[in-house]
Amino acid sequence: MANSKEPDSLRELAAQTGAIPVSVEEVVQDVDILFLVLPQKAFPVLPKGLLEKAKKETIDIDVGKYYSFREDRIDELENGLTESVWVEKQIGRPVIKVLNSIISNALAGAG
């Protein structure tokens, strides 16, 4: 697993889950399935060419959900482009969009 900080910032969560914290650049390498769990606004600021380091066969699953009230407005999405197509344009690879319609506060408070 990786985040926008250093891998060491995930030490506690990794200990609880058994995950291995790595850098963003490393997390895409040598995996069969890559779960993209980030806000839509983060896709354009991912390191350029990041997914070029993934295997061609890696399955990319996007579990994000665009909420215009919590993120910067994304005109393409507001004008009807689907989230999966928008994410594909950002990362340069096809994605499988997994429905994620539960706001994180609801998961945290009533999970």
Residue pairs with C-beta under 8 A, 6 or more apart in sequence:
1 10
1 13
1 14
1 17
1 19
1 20
1 21
1 22
1 27
2 10
2 21
2 22
2 23
2 24
2 26
2 27
3 9
3 10
3 24
4 24
4 42
6 23
7 21
7 22
7 23
8 21
9 21
10 19
10 21
11 21
13 19
13 21
14 20
14 21
24 46
24 47
24 50
25 47
25 50
25 53
27 34
28 34
28 50
28 51
28 53
28 54
28 58
29 53
29 54
29 55
30 55
31 54
31 55
31 58
32 55
32 57
32 58
32 59
33 58
33 59
33 61
34 54
34 58
34 59
34 60
34 61
35 61
35 63
36 60
36 61
36 62
36 63
36 64
36 87
36 91
36 95
37 63
37 64
38 64
39 64
39 70
39 71
40 64
40 65
40 66
40 71
40 74
40 77
40 83
40 86
40 87
41 71
41 72
41 74
43 86
43 87
43 90
43 91
44 90
46 90
46 91
50 91
51 60
51 91
51 92
51 93
52 92
54 60
54 93
59 96
60 91
60 93
60 94
60 95
60 96
61 95
61 96
61 97
61 98
62 83
62 84
62 87
62 95
62 96
62 97
62 98
63 98
63 100
64 83
64 87
64 100
65 83
65 100
65 101
66 74
66 77
66 83
67 103
68 74
68 77
68 78
74 86
76 86
77 83
77 86
82 97
83 97
84 95
84 96
84 97
87 95
87 97
88 94
88 95
